[in-house]
Amino acid sequence: MTGRERLLKTFRGEKTDRVPVSLFILDQGEFISQVYPGVDPWDCETNQRNIIEFSKQMGVDVFLRVLFTLDDPAFAHYGVLGGLNVANETDTWQVRHARARQASTDTIATTITTPAGTLTQEFSIAEARPGTLLYACTKKPIESPADLAIAARYEPGLPPAWREKIRAKIRDLKAALGDAGVLGVWVPWGAFNNASYITDVADLHTLYLKDPEYYHDLMRFCLARPREYVALLLESGVDVVCMGGNVPGGFMGKHNYDQYVLPYEKQCVEFAQRSGTPAIYHNCGQIMSLVESYKELGVRVVEPFSPPPLGDADLAEAKARSGGAYVMLSGLDQVNVLRKGSVDDVMKATAAAMETGKRGGKFIMQNVDYLDYGTPLENIQVFVETALQHAAY
């Protein structure tokens, strides 16, 4: 069975010859810059191909997750990294940028002029280390119902010229993958995560109680704005859609999540999976209180069930409580074990996670979040070898 067949069958909940074993590697900076230090960190297309090559060398089932190049990394088109669409202009959406640099951080202050008023936002790019760049919308553009009304009326849609560009990149990446694995793309969903990219997170976590009408208008906007982009990705043949659910994580409680967030997240999942393409719902923090809620989502795969101290996941308990309603993608702590641990630590933790995860099937073994810069190659090799040794059902 090829890596592609193994992953696709597992996404569908079908039986395979063994548990898929993969590596989660960010396609800019971090670990990939450690392995290929001569590559320009902005050359994401080369980084993506290097991830494929490195994964093949490690002998894993290749799962390439694309965050960059299908969206402008500096001016996140639909909010994958934060903010409104300031990459494009129309007659009613005029954009002016002012750039500044302080220490290792570049800040882009943007003024958006429309017939109904002006919006402002700031987007920052910080170089944490050579080759590793951190992104955030550090001043969110939506601060009131009036701001939301402006964005909902005037924000540009998907530029026509991008359509063939995106289709071509997906074709090229799938050709590079071949039978070795699958192509996933990060999209600016779930809706609550998308809302956090354009409005203050602290306000968002109380908005559904303070101003329910505004909250629901905001969520409907965030449900609608990426839809055209996601539809294009699906039409272009991506193998899996990766969406974020970390912002409305378990700390808001099951009751609030189920009442105020789940209905919108479910619509995101239904749209993404309408033609059979599986979706992955990513909550890398507190997750245990929402294990049962994710059954209602209808999503094919939930990840990453991070163990303490990264998260609160107990993999055995989560497996039992999920009842096989979705595939679980989980595995090894990429910080405290893979990067900081000894070879023996990696071996023991990998064997334990695999033995727990594979019970009952519907499991994919992987580092629970993307590999850190500075992770020893020896530890990664031991992780892969140990996981494969224990992968048979």
Phi, psi and omega per residue, in radians:
M1 nan 2.303 3.135
T2 -1.351 2.873 3.088
G3 -1.037 -0.702 3.118
R4 -1.097 -0.847 3.122
E5 -1.046 -0.745 -3.080
R6 -1.113 -0.782 -3.128
L7 -1.214 -0.775 -3.108
L8 -1.111 -0.727 3.112
K9 -1.143 -0.678 3.124
T10 -1.173 -0.723 3.066
F11 -0.955 -0.609 -3.137
R12 -1.450 -0.025 -3.127
G13 1.398 0.271 -3.095
E14 -1.593 2.793 -3.113
K15 -1.296 2.452 3.106
T16 -2.232 3.068 -3.107
D17 -1.229 -0.491 3.110
R18 -2.795 3.015 3.058
V19 -1.199 2.293 3.014
P20 -1.115 2.467 3.097
V21 -2.154 2.155 -3.068
S22 -2.381 3.050 3.068
L23 -2.187 2.360 3.108
F24 -1.732 1.897 -3.081
I25 -2.217 2.205 3.105
L26 -1.192 2.484 -3.045
D27 -1.584 0.382 2.930
Q28 -2.695 2.257 3.084
G29 1.144 -2.702 -3.119
E30 0.834 -2.353 -2.937
F31 -1.093 -0.670 -3.055
I32 -1.143 -0.496 3.062
S33 -1.270 -0.425 3.068
Q34 -1.224 -0.690 -3.088
V35 -1.390 -0.607 -3.132
Y36 -2.179 1.269 -2.996
P37 -1.168 -0.315 -3.110
G38 -1.488 -0.062 -3.089
V39 -1.520 2.321 3.064
D40 -1.012 2.177 -3.118
P41 -1.053 -0.379 3.087
W42 -1.407 -0.178 -3.134
D43 -1.499 1.261 -3.018
C44 -1.168 -0.560 3.138
E45 -1.109 -0.712 3.065
T46 -1.178 -0.708 3.093
N47 -1.021 -0.736 -3.139
Q48 -1.094 -0.730 3.102
R49 -1.209 -0.574 3.084
N50 -1.190 -0.593 3.062
I51 -1.101 -0.748 3.100
I52 -1.059 -0.822 -3.109
E53 -1.121 -0.801 -3.139
F54 -1.090 -0.752 3.141
S55 -1.078 -0.703 3.083
K56 -1.101 -0.729 3.132
Q57 -1.082 -0.611 3.136
M58 -1.341 -0.252 3.095
G59 1.442 0.416 -3.119
V60 -1.713 2.973 2.976
D61 -1.381 2.053 -2.931
V62 -1.346 2.170 3.039
F63 -2.157 1.688 3.123
L64 -1.523 2.127 3.098
R65 -1.907 2.056 -3.081
V66 -1.703 2.143 3.017
L67 -1.900 -0.651 -3.040
F68 -1.848 2.858 3.106
T69 1.365 -0.406 2.980
L70 -1.538 -0.025 3.095
D71 -2.591 2.584 3.138
D72 -1.216 2.032 -3.059
P73 -1.140 -0.402 -3.108
A74 -1.564 -0.489 -3.105
F75 -2.320 1.266 -2.977
A76 -0.810 1.969 -2.933
H77 -1.082 -0.814 -3.139
Y78 -2.088 0.337 3.041
G79 1.545 0.349 3.051
V80 -1.021 -0.641 3.135
L81 -1.919 -0.255 3.082
G82 2.326 2.560 3.060
G83 1.631 3.038 3.061
L84 -1.491 3.069 3.129
N85 -1.313 1.735 3.068
V86 -1.959 0.263 3.069
A87 -1.512 -0.287 -3.052
N88 -2.310 2.673 3.128
E89 -2.184 2.742 2.954
T90 -2.381 -3.121 3.095
D91 -1.099 -0.440 -3.095
T92 -1.947 0.222 -3.124
W93 -2.528 1.499 -3.086
Q94 -1.738 2.312 -2.986
V95 -2.082 2.308 3.068
R96 -2.262 2.254 -3.094
H97 -1.939 2.517 2.985
A98 -2.264 2.134 -3.071
R99 -1.828 2.491 3.096
A100 -2.503 2.681 3.108
R101 -2.263 2.311 3.062
Q102 -2.346 2.115 -3.054
A103 0.949 -2.088 -3.098
S104 -1.819 0.324 -3.091
T105 -2.052 2.225 3.011
D106 -1.725 2.296 3.112
T107 -2.088 2.312 3.115
I108 -1.979 1.853 3.095
A109 -1.593 2.204 -3.032
T110 -2.112 2.339 3.004
T111 -1.949 2.206 -3.134
I112 -1.932 2.078 -3.113
T113 -1.851 2.232 3.116
T114 -2.308 2.904 3.102
P115 -1.074 -0.397 -3.088
A116 -1.725 -0.032 -3.128
G117 2.524 -3.078 -3.034
T118 -2.033 2.445 3.026
L119 -2.062 2.637 3.086
T120 -2.331 2.570 3.041
Q121 -2.647 2.804 3.042
E122 -2.237 2.418 3.123
F123 -2.190 2.273 -3.059
S124 -2.082 2.477 3.074
I125 -2.193 2.011 -3.119
A126 -1.970 2.393 3.085
E127 -1.636 1.757 -3.105
A128 -1.181 -0.610 3.069
R129 -2.794 2.855 3.125
P130 -0.940 2.125 3.122
G131 1.599 -0.143 3.129
T132 -2.073 2.011 -3.063
L133 -2.006 2.399 3.116
L134 -1.957 2.429 -3.038
Y135 -2.152 2.555 3.023
A136 -2.889 2.545 2.932
C137 -1.470 1.786 -2.974
T138 -1.545 -0.208 2.964
K139 -2.367 1.911 -3.002
K140 -1.365 2.512 -3.015
P141 -1.434 -0.379 -3.062
I142 -1.783 1.929 -3.106
E143 -2.099 -0.053 -3.060
S144 -2.800 2.885 3.034
P145 -1.004 -0.587 3.119
A146 -1.131 -0.732 3.086
D147 -1.078 -0.760 -3.141
L148 -1.071 -0.721 3.134
A149 -1.084 -0.666 3.099
I150 -1.119 -0.850 -3.118
A151 -1.097 -0.740 -3.113
A152 -1.118 -0.563 -3.100
R153 -1.485 -0.628 -2.908
Y154 -2.041 -0.262 -3.097
E155 -1.022 2.267 -3.119
P156 -1.125 2.645 3.043
G157 -1.512 -2.861 -3.104
L158 -1.197 2.157 3.123
P159 -1.102 2.322 -3.120
P160 -0.958 -0.617 -3.096
A161 -1.147 -0.376 -3.112
W162 -1.302 -0.378 -3.001
R163 -1.054 -0.921 -3.134
E164 -1.227 -0.577 3.093
K165 -1.041 -0.797 -3.133
I166 -1.191 -0.770 3.114
R167 -1.024 -0.749 -3.113
A168 -1.123 -0.725 -3.133
K169 -1.159 -0.666 3.109
I170 -1.163 -0.734 3.073
R171 -1.021 -0.780 -3.094
D172 -1.141 -0.750 -3.113
L173 -1.193 -0.684 3.114
K174 -1.176 -0.598 3.074
A175 -1.149 -0.694 3.117
A176 -1.158 -0.602 3.113
L177 -1.252 -0.725 -3.076
G178 0.988 -2.383 3.138
D179 -1.501 0.018 -3.050
A180 -1.292 -0.429 -3.079
G181 -3.103 -2.762 -2.999
V182 -2.236 2.807 3.136
L183 -1.930 2.109 3.008
G184 -1.965 2.608 3.098
V185 -2.235 2.308 3.038
W186 -1.293 2.270 3.111
V187 -2.081 2.725 -3.090
P188 -1.394 0.883 2.983
W189 -2.267 2.781 0.085
G190 -1.121 2.985 -3.044
A191 -1.124 -0.649 -3.131
F192 -1.187 -0.734 3.041
N193 -1.029 -0.768 3.134
N194 -1.050 -0.716 3.109
A195 -1.083 -0.629 -3.125
S196 -1.203 -0.321 3.116
Y197 -1.363 -0.328 -3.037
I198 -2.122 -0.116 3.086
T199 -2.438 2.743 -3.054
D200 -1.030 2.277 -3.053
V201 -1.116 -0.724 -3.141
A202 -1.066 -0.702 3.081
D203 -1.160 -0.705 -3.091
L204 -1.064 -0.659 -3.072
H205 -1.296 -0.113 3.045
T206 -2.119 -0.103 -3.012
L207 -1.121 -0.629 -3.109
Y208 -1.160 -0.316 3.068
L209 -1.703 -0.668 -3.081
K210 -1.348 -0.711 -3.060
D211 -2.541 1.343 -3.046
P212 -1.012 -0.659 -3.123
E213 -1.108 -0.800 3.090
Y214 -1.095 -0.750 3.140
Y215 -1.015 -0.843 -3.095
H216 -1.205 -0.596 3.031
D217 -1.091 -0.746 3.125
L218 -1.099 -0.772 -3.122
M219 -1.170 -0.655 3.094
R220 -1.133 -0.666 3.082
F221 -1.102 -0.772 -3.105
C222 -1.283 -0.372 3.009
L223 -1.297 -0.638 -3.025
A224 -1.474 -0.631 -2.917
R225 -1.144 -0.580 3.105
P226 -1.545 -0.013 -2.937
R227 -1.047 -0.746 -3.130
E228 -1.115 -0.698 3.131
Y229 -1.146 -0.798 3.126
V230 -1.098 -0.728 3.114
A231 -1.030 -0.709 3.121
L232 -1.121 -0.738 3.104
L233 -1.058 -0.763 3.137
L234 -1.110 -0.780 3.123
E235 -1.109 -0.511 -3.081
S236 -1.448 -0.111 2.987
G237 1.708 0.380 3.040
V238 -1.054 2.607 -3.084
D239 -1.478 -0.502 -3.103
V240 -2.712 2.511 3.120
V241 -1.820 2.198 -3.128
C242 -1.825 2.126 -3.124
M243 -2.232 2.642 -3.021
G244 -1.599 2.358 3.038
G245 -2.313 0.381 -3.067
N246 -1.384 -0.545 -3.085
V247 -1.167 -0.734 3.035
P248 -1.566 0.772 -3.063
G249 -1.163 -3.008 -2.997
G250 -1.074 -0.303 -3.099
F251 -1.193 -0.291 3.094
M252 -1.502 -0.134 3.066
G253 1.544 2.607 -3.102
K254 -1.117 -0.717 -3.104
H255 -1.050 -0.884 -3.126
N256 -1.153 -0.707 3.117
Y257 -1.066 -0.858 -3.089
D258 -1.098 -0.642 -3.060
Q259 -1.445 -0.709 -2.949
Y260 -1.896 -0.347 -3.053
V261 -1.983 -0.814 -3.040
L262 -0.910 -0.759 -3.125
P263 -1.021 -0.622 3.138
Y264 -1.371 -0.698 3.107
E265 -1.091 -0.660 3.141
K266 -1.091 -0.674 3.103
Q267 -1.146 -0.660 3.067
C268 -1.055 -0.826 -3.116
V269 -1.103 -0.801 -3.118
E270 -1.060 -0.724 3.128
F271 -1.138 -0.793 -3.098
A272 -1.127 -0.611 -3.048
Q273 -1.718 0.168 -3.012
R274 -1.098 -0.511 -3.116
S275 -1.840 0.229 3.099
G276 1.735 -0.129 3.086
T277 -1.254 2.207 -3.127
P278 -1.261 2.661 3.033
A279 -2.026 2.594 3.031
I280 -1.982 2.288 3.113
Y281 -1.860 2.101 -2.966
H282 -1.878 2.005 3.001
N283 -2.246 1.766 -3.023
C284 -1.595 0.197 -3.137
G285 -2.084 -2.202 -3.137
Q286 -1.282 2.113 -2.983
I287 -2.277 -0.402 -2.942
M288 -1.108 -0.568 -3.137
S289 -1.247 -0.211 -3.081
L290 -1.943 0.145 -3.111
V291 -0.980 -0.776 3.126
E292 -1.284 -0.583 3.124
S293 -1.068 -0.619 -3.103
Y294 -1.200 -0.328 3.005
K295 -1.083 -0.715 -3.101
E296 -1.201 -0.456 3.126
L297 -1.031 -0.631 -3.065
G298 1.372 0.222 -3.098
V299 -1.352 2.565 -3.094
R300 -1.256 -0.673 -3.020
V301 -2.356 2.403 3.026
V302 -2.137 2.424 3.124
E303 -2.505 2.965 -0.140
P304 -1.891 0.089 3.135
F305 0.921 1.037 -3.082
S306 -1.192 2.266 3.110
P307 -1.314 2.826 3.032
P308 -1.040 2.545 0.080
P309 -1.567 -0.010 -3.138
L310 -1.167 -0.688 3.136
G311 -2.502 -2.685 -3.112
D312 -2.190 0.302 -2.969
A313 -1.326 2.373 2.889
D314 -1.943 1.855 -2.980
L315 -1.064 -0.747 -3.128
A316 -1.108 -0.772 3.128
E317 -1.149 -0.725 3.140
A318 -1.103 -0.720 3.098
K319 -1.043 -0.779 -3.107
A320 -1.158 -0.757 -3.071
R321 -1.307 -0.483 3.119
S322 -1.275 -0.457 3.085
G323 1.095 0.433 3.134
G324 1.287 0.318 -3.117
A325 -1.237 -0.378 3.129
Y326 -2.629 2.748 3.042
V327 -1.251 2.442 3.107
M328 -1.894 2.149 3.073
L329 -1.846 1.970 -3.047
S330 -2.726 -2.962 3.124
G331 2.713 -1.904 -2.881
L332 -1.972 2.388 3.034
D333 -1.047 2.014 -3.045
Q334 -1.375 -0.239 -3.112
V335 -1.709 -1.088 -2.972
N336 -1.404 -0.329 3.105
V337 -1.905 -1.025 -3.056
L338 -1.172 -0.751 -3.099
R339 -1.503 -0.738 -3.005
K340 -1.747 -0.283 -3.034
G341 -1.462 2.938 3.050
S342 -1.444 2.967 3.068
V343 -1.013 -0.709 3.132
D344 -1.138 -0.703 3.084
D345 -1.021 -0.796 -3.122
V346 -1.093 -0.781 -3.101
M347 -1.069 -0.834 -3.099
K348 -1.169 -0.777 -3.098
A349 -1.177 -0.656 3.133
T350 -1.151 -0.820 3.134
A351 -1.053 -0.750 -3.118
A352 -1.140 -0.778 -3.133
A353 -1.125 -0.708 -3.131
M354 -1.164 -0.778 -3.130
E355 -1.095 -0.644 3.103
T356 -1.269 -0.827 -3.024
G357 -1.172 -0.613 -3.007
K358 -1.392 -0.178 3.131
R359 -1.109 2.118 -3.120
G360 1.462 -0.014 3.122
G361 1.292 -2.796 -3.129
K362 0.902 0.949 -3.091
F363 -2.524 2.444 3.017
I364 -2.186 2.281 -3.089
M365 -1.669 2.249 -3.094
Q366 -2.838 2.816 2.917
N367 -1.091 2.448 -2.920
V368 -1.236 -0.385 2.978
D369 -2.556 3.095 -2.951
Y370 -1.100 2.580 -3.062
L371 -1.118 2.340 3.104
D372 -1.322 2.631 2.912
Y373 -1.074 2.375 3.141
G374 1.665 0.038 3.093
T375 -1.259 2.184 -3.101
P376 -1.112 2.337 3.107
L377 -1.058 -0.600 3.126
E378 -1.060 -0.701 3.132
N379 -1.155 -0.659 3.115
I380 -1.150 -0.745 3.125
Q381 -1.071 -0.740 3.124
V382 -1.155 -0.690 3.082
F383 -1.011 -0.862 -3.108
V384 -1.124 -0.842 -3.105
E385 -1.068 -0.767 -3.132
T386 -1.173 -0.744 3.126
A387 -1.061 -0.772 -3.136
L388 -1.168 -0.605 3.107
Q389 -1.089 -0.528 -3.066
H390 -1.866 0.178 -2.968
A391 -1.442 -0.280 -3.094
A392 -1.195 2.456 3.098
Y393 -1.380 nan nan
